[in-house]
């Protein structure tokens, strides 16, 4: 069955440092997509980065990168050079063929960036 | 290109009243989703449509909730009658036709039922 697990309810990071937000997933499908979203205090859901199950390289988008370890079924988000504006809730999500077009979301990790 | 559009952004109503939330997906997107977000339950998928046809409504909490998509550019989520426990942020999202396509969210409607 599809499952997304984010084990860190909250995390603190010092400004300008890197931080890793954990995400593990479970699926029996060989083809799936993994997504990360950011939800700031204003409430909107902002797409950050995508990783496909067949992608050979880890996805990167500016300061965001996805540490994809397929055998371990993990898709951790790495934010480099944290900024105060990175303080937000972060959601990991997955979509596969078994689930149709349902995208399942993790419980989220709240990131606090300290000045 | 405009993103997903939702209206109203905020809605305050009294228990027992009918509430209608509206969504315009991104043009060309084949799939439309309605989610509800609360502190207690997180982000829940209520229903989704493919080419205007409801595919899975297993997340709709009860008969008081209904959703329609009369055409490719418009969907509604209706609650009748509304109850205080329906207070939440309701998101609409849309995506194109591949598993790997990104799902884009609207700004959400914050519903408060007094």
HADDOCK unambig.tbl for C-alpha pairs under 7 A between the chains (distance, minus, plus):
assign (segid A and resid 32 and name CA) (segid B and resid 99 and name CA) 6.86 0.50 0.50
assign (segid A and resid 32 and name CA) (segid B and resid 100 and name CA) 6.99 0.50 0.50
assign (segid A and resid 33 and name CA) (segid B and resid 99 and name CA) 6.69 0.50 0.50
assign (segid A and resid 33 and name CA) (segid B and resid 100 and name CA) 5.23 0.50 0.50
assign (segid A and resid 44 and name CA) (segid B and resid 107 and name CA) 5.05 0.50 0.50
assign (segid A and resid 44 and name CA) (segid B and resid 108 and name CA) 6.85 0.50 0.50
assign (segid A and resid 45 and name CA) (segid B and resid 105 and name CA) 5.99 0.50 0.50
assign (segid A and resid 47 and name CA) (segid B and resid 104 and name CA) 6.98 0.50 0.50
assign (segid A and resid 52 and name CA) (segid B and resid 100 and name CA) 6.71 0.50 0.50
assign (segid A and resid 95 and name CA) (segid B and resid 99 and name CA) 6.37 0.50 0.50
assign (segid A and resid 96 and name CA) (segid B and resid 99 and name CA) 6.37 0.50 0.50
assign (segid A and resid 97 and name CA) (segid B and resid 99 and name CA) 6.97 0.50 0.50
assign (segid A and resid 101 and name CA) (segid B and resid 99 and name CA) 6.65 0.50 0.50
assign (segid A and resid 107 and name CA) (segid B and resid 42 and name CA) 6.38 0.50 0.50
